[in-house]
């Protein structure tokens, strides 16, 4: 009896007949709405503003890979070979990624300080208008 249940479960369902040539398939159009920056931020949770968080790990990995490949290339005394150029490219790409993440982090800190100053200024002017 258990074998019969297995045999029934292993069968594939029969596919329906193909539509004839004279039938017209239904065509549907889909309109994709455009997203603005606020909707994108809400959908991603603000991850698009954290470029420095993403580039730091990639930069470190590429930098380490560049150091290893360059060290291997120069340990075999293969100056000017393809592997030495590849190691130098990886090394420079890692440095560029780390530098760009540092720049992004710095810009974000400056923006955060600027927002704090603006909000404090607004609070002080609002407080003066209330007590005047």
VEXRO-416192 format. One record per atom (N, C-alpha, C): residue in one letter; residue number from 1; x, y, z; atom name. Coordinates in steps of 0.05 Angstrom, whole numbers. Example, Ala and Ser with C-alpha at 12.3 -4.5 7.8 and 13.67 -1.06 7.14 Angstrom:
<rs>
banu,kolse,X,Y,Z,bavex
A,1,264,-114,156,N
A,1,246,-90,156,CA
A,1,264,-66,156,C
S,2,257,-45,142,N
S,2,273,-21,143,CA
S,2,258,1,157,C
</rs>
This chain:
<rs>
banu,kolse,X,Y,Z,bavex
X,1,16,-24,0,N
X,1,0,0,0,CA
X,1,17,26,0,C
X,2,38,28,16,N
X,2,54,52,16,CA
X,2,67,56,-12,C
X,3,73,34,-26,N
X,3,85,36,-52,CA
X,3,66,49,-72,C
X,4,40,43,-70,N
X,4,21,55,-88,CA
X,4,18,85,-84,C
X,5,20,94,-59,N
X,5,18,122,-53,CA
X,5,43,137,-65,C
X,6,66,123,-64,N
X,6,90,135,-76,CA
X,6,87,137,-106,C
X,7,76,117,-119,N
X,7,73,118,-148,CA
X,7,54,140,-157,C
X,8,33,145,-141,N
X,8,14,166,-148,CA
X,8,27,193,-145,C
X,9,44,196,-125,N
X,9,57,222,-120,CA
X,9,78,228,-140,C
X,10,89,208,-153,N
X,10,111,212,-172,CA
X,10,101,220,-200,C
X,11,75,217,-205,N
X,11,64,223,-232,CA
X,11,63,254,-236,C
X,12,68,262,-261,N
X,12,65,291,-267,CA
X,12,37,296,-277,C
X,13,27,320,-271,N
X,13,0,326,-280,CA
X,13,0,330,-311,C
X,14,-23,325,-322,N
X,14,-26,327,-351,CA
X,14,-30,357,-358,C
X,15,-15,366,-378,N
X,15,-17,394,-386,CA
X,15,-41,398,-404,C
X,16,-55,421,-402,N
X,16,-78,425,-419,CA
X,16,-69,429,-448,C
X,17,-88,427,-466,N
X,17,-82,429,-494,CA
X,17,-72,457,-500,C
X,18,-56,459,-521,N
X,18,-46,485,-530,CA
X,18,-68,501,-542,C
X,19,-69,528,-539,N
X,19,-90,543,-551,CA
X,19,-86,543,-582,C
X,20,-108,545,-596,N
X,20,-106,544,-625,CA
X,20,-94,570,-635,C
X,21,-87,570,-660,N
X,21,-74,593,-673,CA
X,21,-93,616,-675,C
X,22,-119,611,-678,N
X,22,-138,632,-682,CA
X,22,-145,648,-657,C
X,23,-139,637,-634,N
X,23,-145,651,-609,CA
X,23,-123,673,-604,C
X,24,-132,696,-595,N
X,24,-113,718,-590,CA
X,24,-106,718,-560,C
X,25,-81,717,-553,N
X,25,-74,718,-525,CA
X,25,-79,747,-514,C
X,26,-85,748,-489,N
X,26,-90,774,-476,CA
X,26,-64,789,-471,C
X,27,-63,814,-479,N
X,27,-39,830,-474,CA
X,27,-45,850,-452,C
X,28,-28,850,-432,N
X,28,-32,868,-410,CA
X,28,-8,887,-409,C
X,29,-13,912,-403,N
X,29,9,931,-400,CA
X,29,10,938,-371,C
X,30,34,942,-361,N
X,30,39,948,-334,CA
X,30,53,975,-333,C
X,31,42,994,-318,N
X,31,55,1020,-314,CA
X,31,71,1019,-289,C
X,32,97,1024,-291,N
X,32,114,1025,-268,CA
X,32,117,1053,-259,C
X,33,109,1059,-234,N
X,33,110,1087,-225,CA
X,33,139,1096,-220,C
X,34,143,1121,-224,N
X,34,169,1133,-218,CA
X,34,171,1138,-188,C
X,35,194,1133,-177,N
X,35,198,1137,-148,CA
X,35,214,1162,-144,C
X,36,206,1176,-123,N
X,36,222,1199,-115,CA
X,36,242,1191,-93,C
X,37,258,1210,-84,N
X,37,279,1203,-64,CA
X,37,267,1195,-38,C
X,38,245,1207,-30,N
X,38,233,1200,-4,CA
X,38,222,1171,-5,C
X,39,209,1164,-27,N
X,39,199,1136,-29,CA
X,39,222,1116,-30,C
X,40,244,1123,-43,N
X,40,267,1105,-44,CA
X,40,279,1102,-17,C
X,41,281,1123,-1,N
X,41,291,1122,26,CA
X,41,273,1105,43,C
X,42,247,1107,40,N
X,42,228,1091,56,CA
X,42,230,1062,48,C
X,43,234,1056,23,N
X,43,235,1028,14,CA
X,43,261,1015,22,C
X,44,283,1029,22,N
X,44,309,1017,28,CA
X,44,317,1020,57,C
X,45,302,1035,72,N
X,45,309,1039,100,CA
X,45,333,1059,103,C
X,46,338,1075,83,N
X,46,360,1094,84,CA
X,46,387,1082,77,C
X,47,387,1059,66,N
X,47,413,1046,59,CA
X,47,428,1060,37,C
X,48,414,1075,21,N
X,48,428,1089,-1,CA
X,48,446,1111,9,C
X,49,443,1119,33,N
X,49,459,1140,45,CA
X,49,483,1130,60,C
X,50,488,1104,59,N
X,50,509,1092,74,CA
X,50,530,1079,56,C
X,51,540,1094,37,N
X,51,560,1083,18,CA
X,51,585,1076,32,C
X,52,593,1092,52,N
X,52,618,1086,66,CA
X,52,617,1060,82,C
X,53,593,1052,90,N
X,53,591,1027,105,CA
X,53,595,1003,86,C
X,54,587,1006,61,N
X,54,590,984,42,CA
X,54,619,983,31,C
X,55,631,1006,26,N
X,55,657,1006,13,CA
X,55,680,999,31,C
X,56,676,1002,57,N
X,56,698,995,76,CA
X,56,705,965,75,C
X,57,685,947,77,N
X,57,692,918,76,CA
X,57,704,910,49,C
X,58,692,920,27,N
X,58,702,914,1,CA
X,58,730,925,-3,C
X,59,734,949,7,N
X,59,761,961,5,CA
X,59,782,945,20,C
X,60,775,936,44,N
X,60,794,921,60,CA
X,60,801,895,46,C
X,61,780,881,36,N
X,61,785,855,23,CA
X,61,802,859,-2,C
X,62,795,879,-18,N
X,62,811,883,-43,CA
X,62,839,892,-36,C
X,63,842,908,-15,N
X,63,869,916,-7,CA
X,63,886,892,2,C
X,64,874,875,18,N
X,64,889,851,27,CA
X,64,895,833,3,C
X,65,876,830,-15,N
X,65,882,813,-39,CA
X,65,904,826,-55,C
X,66,904,852,-58,N
X,66,925,866,-72,CA
X,66,953,862,-60,C
X,67,953,864,-33,N
X,67,979,860,-19,CA
X,67,989,831,-23,C
X,68,971,812,-21,N
X,68,979,784,-24,CA
X,68,989,778,-53,C
X,69,973,787,-73,N
X,69,981,782,-100,CA
X,69,1007,796,-107,C
X,70,1010,821,-98,N
X,70,1035,835,-104,CA
X,70,1059,822,-90,C
X,71,1055,813,-65,N
X,71,1076,799,-51,CA
X,71,1084,773,-64,C
X,72,1064,758,-74,N
X,72,1070,733,-88,CA
X,72,1085,739,-114,C
X,73,1076,759,-129,N
X,73,1089,766,-154,CA
X,73,1118,774,-150,C
X,74,1123,791,-130,N
X,74,1150,800,-126,CA
X,74,1168,780,-112,C
X,75,1155,760,-98,N
X,75,1172,739,-86,CA
X,75,1183,721,-107,C
X,76,1169,718,-129,N
X,76,1179,702,-151,CA
X,76,1196,719,-170,C
X,77,1202,743,-163,N
X,77,1218,762,-178,CA
X,77,1207,765,-207,C
X,78,1181,769,-208,N
X,78,1168,772,-235,CA
X,78,1159,801,-238,C
X,79,1178,819,-238,N
X,79,1172,848,-242,CA
X,79,1163,852,-271,C
X,80,1141,867,-274,N
X,80,1131,873,-301,CA
X,80,1114,851,-313,C
X,81,1108,830,-298,N
X,81,1091,809,-309,CA
X,81,1062,816,-304,C
X,82,1044,800,-315,N
X,82,1015,805,-313,CA
X,82,1006,803,-284,C
X,83,1016,784,-269,N
X,83,1007,781,-242,CA
X,83,1016,804,-224,C
X,84,1040,815,-230,N
X,84,1049,838,-214,CA
X,84,1032,863,-221,C
X,85,1024,866,-246,N
X,85,1006,888,-253,CA
X,85,979,885,-241,C
X,86,969,860,-241,N
X,86,943,854,-228,CA
X,86,944,860,-198,C
X,87,966,853,-185,N
X,87,968,858,-157,CA
X,87,969,888,-151,C
X,88,983,903,-168,N
X,88,984,932,-164,CA
X,88,957,945,-170,C
X,89,942,934,-189,N
X,89,914,945,-194,CA
X,89,896,939,-171,C
X,90,898,915,-160,N
X,90,882,909,-136,CA
X,90,890,926,-112,C
X,91,915,930,-109,N
X,91,925,946,-87,CA
X,91,915,975,-89,C
X,92,917,986,-113,N
X,92,907,1014,-117,CA
X,92,877,1016,-115,C
X,93,863,995,-124,N
X,93,833,996,-122,CA
X,93,825,994,-93,C
X,94,839,979,-76,N
X,94,833,978,-48,CA
X,94,837,1004,-34,C
X,95,859,1018,-42,N
X,95,865,1044,-30,CA
X,95,844,1064,-39,C
X,96,835,1063,-64,N
X,96,815,1082,-74,CA
X,96,788,1077,-60,C
X,97,781,1052,-56,N
X,97,756,1045,-42,CA
X,97,756,1055,-13,C
X,98,778,1051,0,N
X,98,780,1061,28,CA
X,98,780,1091,29,C
X,99,794,1104,10,N
X,99,794,1133,10,CA
X,99,766,1144,4,C
X,100,752,1132,-15,N
X,100,725,1141,-21,CA
X,100,706,1137,2,C
X,101,709,1115,17,N
X,101,692,1111,40,CA
X,101,698,1132,62,C
X,102,724,1139,65,N
X,102,731,1160,84,CA
X,102,719,1187,76,C
X,103,720,1193,50,N
X,103,708,1218,41,CA
X,103,678,1219,45,C
X,104,665,1197,39,N
X,104,636,1195,43,CA
X,104,629,1198,73,C
X,105,645,1185,90,N
X,105,640,1187,119,CA
X,105,643,1216,128,C
X,106,664,1229,118,N
X,106,669,1257,126,CA
X,106,646,1276,116,C
X,107,637,1272,92,N
X,107,615,1288,81,CA
X,107,590,1284,98,C
X,108,585,1259,105,N
X,108,561,1253,121,CA
X,108,563,1266,149,C
X,109,586,1266,161,N
X,109,589,1279,187,CA
X,109,585,1309,184,C
X,110,595,1321,163,N
X,110,591,1350,159,CA
X,110,562,1357,155,C
X,111,548,1340,140,N
X,111,519,1345,136,CA
X,111,503,1342,162,C
X,112,512,1323,178,N
X,112,498,1318,204,CA
X,112,503,1342,222,C
X,113,527,1353,223,N
X,113,533,1376,239,CA
X,113,517,1401,229,C
X,114,515,1403,203,N
X,114,500,1426,192,CA
X,114,470,1424,199,C
X,115,459,1400,198,N
X,115,431,1397,206,CA
X,115,427,1403,235,C
X,116,446,1396,252,N
X,116,444,1402,280,CA
X,116,444,1432,285,C
X,117,462,1446,271,N
X,117,464,1475,274,CA
X,117,438,1488,264,C
X,118,427,1478,242,N
X,118,402,1490,232,CA
X,118,379,1485,251,C
X,119,377,1461,263,N
X,119,355,1455,281,CA
X,119,359,1471,307,C
X,120,383,1475,317,N
X,120,388,1491,341,CA
X,120,381,1520,336,C
X,121,388,1530,312,N
X,121,381,1557,305,CA
X,121,351,1561,304,C
X,122,337,1542,292,N
X,122,308,1543,291,CA
X,122,296,1542,319,C
X,123,307,1526,336,N
X,123,296,1524,364,CA
X,123,300,1550,379,C
X,124,324,1562,376,N
X,124,330,1587,390,CA
X,124,312,1609,380,C
X,125,308,1612,354,N
X,125,291,1633,344,CA
X,125,262,1628,351,C
X,126,254,1603,352,N
X,126,226,1596,360,CA
X,126,222,1602,390,C
X,127,243,1596,406,N
X,127,241,1602,434,CA
X,127,239,1632,440,C
X,128,254,1648,425,N
X,128,254,1677,428,CA
X,128,227,1688,421,C
X,129,215,1677,400,N
X,129,189,1687,391,CA
X,129,167,1680,411,C
X,130,170,1658,425,N
X,130,150,1650,444,CA
X,130,151,1668,469,C
X,131,175,1674,479,N
X,131,178,1690,503,CA
X,131,177,1720,498,C
X,132,177,1729,474,N
X,132,176,1758,469,CA
X,132,148,1768,469,C
</rs>
